[in-house]
Amino acid sequence: MRRTAAAVGVVFALAACSGAGEVATVNGTSFDVGDIPITTEESSINLETFRVALNWLIRDQVLTAAAREDYGLTLDPAEVEDLAVRTLASLSPNDQLDPRANLDYFLIQARVGRSGLLWDELAERLPDDLTENQWALESLRRAEVEVDPRYGEWRTSPEPLVYEP
């Protein structure tokens, strides 16, 4: 009984949101369900997977803008796309079933993921007393982020993320 109720709750929550307006606003830019880097029917995605993808979208928006504003840093779109396409093409057939296995998600990863292009470029520009991680946390904490409560709650502590409400 509990499993059925939980599954119905997830389907209901996402189905109710599928026609909804904005999911989040990041530094004045609004994003709706279609902007979240996942590919599948909304009813088959659990809310946690949706929230993870939303967090990556927010990180991408905040960190690429902060790098441009703080250090004049912009990434070469062709390099970003090349890395994203190569990474996506290298996925195993099993990994391709993940709702995040799409070009939009891997473009974000190519920019701000753990091996993203932003970090090497940024390391050359940061002051000696500031690490990439410190800069990222400070940038995310300064950001103006609002999230529709149906999807979670933006908190800057312990780590800037959209958390379960």
C-alpha positions as CSV (number, residue, x, y, z in Angstrom):
1,M,0.0,0.0,0.0
2,R,2.8,2.5,0.9
3,R,4.6,1.9,-2.4
4,T,1.4,2.5,-4.4
5,A,0.7,5.7,-2.5
6,A,4.3,6.9,-3.0
7,A,4.2,6.2,-6.7
8,V,0.8,7.9,-7.1
9,G,2.1,10.9,-5.2
10,V,5.1,11.3,-7.5
11,V,3.0,10.9,-10.6
12,F,0.4,13.3,-9.3
13,A,3.0,15.9,-8.3
14,L,4.8,15.9,-11.7
15,A,1.6,15.7,-13.7
16,A,0.2,18.7,-11.8
17,C,3.4,20.6,-12.6
18,S,3.7,19.6,-16.3
19,G,1.5,22.5,-17.4
20,A,2.6,24.9,-14.7
21,G,4.4,28.1,-15.3
22,E,7.8,28.9,-14.0
23,V,9.7,26.4,-11.9
24,A,12.5,28.9,-10.8
25,T,13.8,32.4,-11.3
26,V,17.6,32.8,-11.2
27,N,18.9,36.3,-11.0
28,G,15.8,37.6,-12.8
29,T,15.6,34.9,-15.5
30,S,12.6,32.6,-15.3
31,F,12.7,28.8,-16.1
32,D,9.7,26.5,-16.7
33,V,9.4,22.7,-16.7
34,G,10.6,22.6,-20.3
35,D,13.9,24.3,-19.4
36,I,14.9,21.5,-17.0
37,P,17.5,19.3,-18.6
38,I,15.6,16.0,-18.5
39,T,14.1,14.0,-21.3
40,T,11.2,11.7,-20.6
41,E,7.5,11.8,-19.8
42,E,7.0,14.0,-16.7
43,S,4.9,11.3,-15.1
44,S,7.8,8.8,-15.1
45,I,10.3,11.1,-13.3
46,N,10.5,11.2,-9.6
47,L,10.7,14.6,-8.0
48,E,14.3,14.0,-6.7
49,T,15.6,13.4,-10.2
50,F,13.8,16.5,-11.3
51,R,15.3,18.5,-8.4
52,V,18.9,17.2,-9.2
53,A,18.5,18.4,-12.8
54,L,17.0,21.8,-11.6
55,N,20.1,22.2,-9.3
56,W,22.4,21.7,-12.2
57,L,20.5,24.3,-14.3
58,I,20.8,26.8,-11.4
59,R,24.5,26.1,-11.0
60,D,25.1,26.6,-14.7
61,Q,23.2,29.9,-14.8
62,V,24.8,31.3,-11.7
63,L,28.4,30.2,-12.2
64,T,28.7,31.0,-15.9
65,A,27.2,34.5,-15.3
66,A,29.5,35.0,-12.2
67,A,32.6,33.9,-14.2
68,R,31.7,36.4,-16.9
69,E,31.0,39.2,-14.5
70,D,33.9,38.6,-12.1
71,Y,36.6,37.7,-14.5
72,G,35.4,38.4,-18.0
73,L,35.4,34.6,-18.6
74,T,33.3,33.1,-21.4
75,L,33.6,29.6,-22.7
76,D,33.9,28.7,-26.3
77,P,30.5,27.3,-27.3
78,A,32.1,24.9,-29.9
79,E,34.4,23.4,-27.2
80,V,31.5,23.0,-24.8
81,E,29.3,21.3,-27.4
82,D,32.1,19.1,-28.5
83,L,32.7,17.9,-25.0
84,A,29.0,17.4,-24.3
85,V,28.5,15.4,-27.6
86,R,31.5,13.2,-26.9
87,T,30.4,12.5,-23.4
88,L,26.8,11.7,-24.4
89,A,28.0,9.4,-27.2
90,S,30.2,7.5,-24.8
91,L,27.3,6.5,-22.5
92,S,26.5,2.8,-22.2
93,P,23.1,1.7,-23.4
94,N,22.0,1.3,-19.8
95,D,23.1,4.9,-18.9
96,Q,21.2,6.2,-21.9
97,L,18.0,5.3,-20.1
98,D,18.6,8.0,-17.5
99,P,16.3,11.0,-17.9
100,R,19.3,13.2,-17.8
101,A,21.0,11.5,-20.8
102,N,20.4,14.3,-23.2
103,L,22.4,17.1,-24.8
104,D,21.1,19.9,-22.6
105,Y,22.2,18.1,-19.5
106,F,25.6,17.3,-20.9
107,L,26.1,20.9,-22.1
108,I,25.7,22.0,-18.5
109,Q,28.1,19.3,-17.4
110,A,30.6,20.4,-20.0
111,R,30.5,23.9,-18.6
112,V,30.2,23.5,-14.8
113,G,30.3,19.8,-14.0
114,R,33.2,18.3,-12.1
115,S,35.3,18.0,-15.2
116,G,33.7,21.1,-16.8
117,L,35.7,23.6,-18.9
118,L,34.9,26.4,-16.5
119,W,37.2,25.2,-13.8
120,D,40.6,25.2,-15.7
121,E,39.8,28.6,-17.1
122,L,38.8,29.9,-13.7
123,A,41.8,28.5,-11.9
124,E,44.1,30.8,-13.9
125,R,42.1,33.9,-12.9
126,L,41.3,33.4,-9.3
127,P,43.3,35.2,-6.6
128,D,45.7,32.9,-4.7
129,D,43.7,33.0,-1.5
130,L,40.4,31.8,-3.2
131,T,39.8,28.2,-4.4
132,E,37.4,27.3,-7.2
133,N,35.0,25.7,-4.6
134,Q,35.0,28.8,-2.4
135,W,34.3,31.1,-5.4
136,A,31.5,28.8,-6.5
137,L,29.9,28.7,-3.1
138,E,30.1,32.4,-2.7
139,S,28.6,33.0,-6.1
140,L,25.7,30.6,-5.5
141,R,25.1,32.2,-2.0
142,R,24.9,35.7,-3.6
143,A,22.5,34.6,-6.3
144,E,18.9,35.6,-6.2
145,V,17.1,32.3,-6.6
146,E,13.4,31.6,-6.2
147,V,11.8,28.2,-6.6
148,D,8.2,27.3,-6.9
149,P,7.5,25.5,-3.6
150,R,6.0,22.5,-5.5
151,Y,9.5,21.7,-6.6
152,G,11.4,22.4,-3.4
153,E,13.0,25.2,-1.5
154,W,16.2,27.1,-2.3
155,R,18.5,27.2,0.7
156,T,22.1,28.5,0.9
157,S,23.0,26.4,3.9
158,P,24.5,23.9,4.4
159,E,25.1,24.0,0.6
160,P,23.3,26.2,-1.9
161,L,20.7,23.8,-3.4
162,V,17.1,23.3,-4.0
163,Y,16.0,21.0,-1.1
164,E,12.9,18.9,-0.5
165,P,10.4,21.2,1.1
